[in-house]
Amino acid sequence: MSRKSTALICMSLLIGGGCARKAAPVMTTLSTDKESTRSYVTAKLAASPMNMEGGGGSVSAASRYLAVRQKLVVVTPGLELAKSVEAVVAFCGTIQCEVISSNVTSQTGEAAPWGSVSLRVRPGDMDKLITYVGKRGKVAQHTTETQDKTTTVVDTDARIKNLTEFRDNLRKMLARPAVSVKDLVEIQEKLEEVQAELDGETARGKDLANETEKVAVEIEFRAERTMASVSAFKPIGEALRESASVLAESVASLITAVVAVIPWLIVIVPGGWFLVKAWRRVRRKRAGVGTEPPAG
């Protein structure tokens, strides 16, 4: 790179404020014509995102960023459960509220119906939501969890600010007419890298804002148990299931015993047969000796 183009690039950085903050690395890199712009932008990127503006900086007690999660368990009549879920979803549309997901499971056999709703609500509308949910059934459980996200939010905001400034300075460098083709290619590559990192940090910042500016609410609907829902034949059914389990265990034990005995039968059956045959032979001999007439 020529000394003339070097001076123009440094002038563009001075316009953007880059050389003013980190003059030493810039002049060291740009003072030698043989060194490429890649070395400069790499050093600049290492110094810029977290070191400029003091990184996360100090946070006052009044500017805390908290992620709040609340969970409610609501008991409602089984026949009204699906309607209650639909009603809460509809009510969410009347306040500053966002439905993340909803689910309803119908009653199948002895399994009771069940439902859930996942929401994100502005803090100012939480009381309205809780009051409305209380009208749809009995709130059996209400828990609140809080997580401090202040450090993460401040660091992310600082990186977004510094990466944006660095990207703008790279764009100004590209706009200078006296930059060589080689340096243009290298600056463009670094610009794409910085832009990709900036996009990632921006998306992360939006997620953090969504977590800290709204309350995450999980509402679980359970069917109310009544005496009518308990069948008179339920004890019989339970007894039959237990009997089937006992029978299955007995059959399994019998199969195990038979399998364990089979190898021994290969030895016992032939051995027993030979023993019986030998015993009969001995008896016949004894009977023959007893019946012989005495010698005359």
C-alpha positions, 0 to 999 in steps of 0.5 A: 500500500502506498504512503498516500493511500495509507494517509487517506485510510488513517484520515478516514479512521480519524473521521470515524473516531477509530484512530483517536481511540487507538492511535498506536496500533493504527500508526504501527500497522499503517506506517510500513508499506509492506504490511497488509490491511489484514493485519490492521483490521485484525488488530483493530477488531481485537481492540475494538469490540470489548475494549472501547467504551470500557466493555460492560462498564458499571451498572447502577442499582436502578438499571437492573435487567431481570428475567421473570418467570411465573407459573400457575396451576389452575384446577377447573372442571374437566368439561370446561378445561378446553374452553378455559384454555381457549378463553385465556388465549383469546384474552391474551389478544386483548392485552399486551401479551404474546402466545408462545404455545398452547396445548390441550389433551382430551380425556382418554380412558382413565387419563384426565384431560390436561392443558397448558398455555405459554405466554409472554406478558408486559409486567403492567398487564400481569394483574389483569391476566392473573385475575382473569385466569382466577375466574376460569378456575381455582389457582392451586399454585402460583410460583415466581422465578427471577434471574438477573440478566444485567451483566449480559444485557450491558455487555451485549449492548456494548458489543453491538455499539462497538461492532457497529462503529467498527463496521462503519469505519471499514465501510469508509475505508472501502469508499476511499478511491486510493485503496489498492485492489488487494486491500479492498478484498481484505477489507471486504472480507473483514467487513463481512466477518464483522457484519456477521458477528454484529448480526449475531449480537443484534439477534441476541440483544433482541432475545434478551430484550424479550426476556427482560421486558416481558414476563414469561408465564406458564399456565397449567390446567388440570381437571378437577377430581370429583366423586362422580369421576371415580367408577364403582367398578374401579376396584374390580379393574385394579384387582384384575390388573393385579391378578394379571400381573401376579399370573405373569410373574408366576409364568415367568418363574415357571419358565425360568425353572424349566430352562434351568432344569433342562440341562440336568435332564440330559444327565438324569434321564439316561442315568436313571434309565441305566440304574433301573435296568441294573436294578432289575437285572440284580433282582432277576439274578437274586430270584433265580438263585432263590428258586434253584432246587437243592443238589441231590 
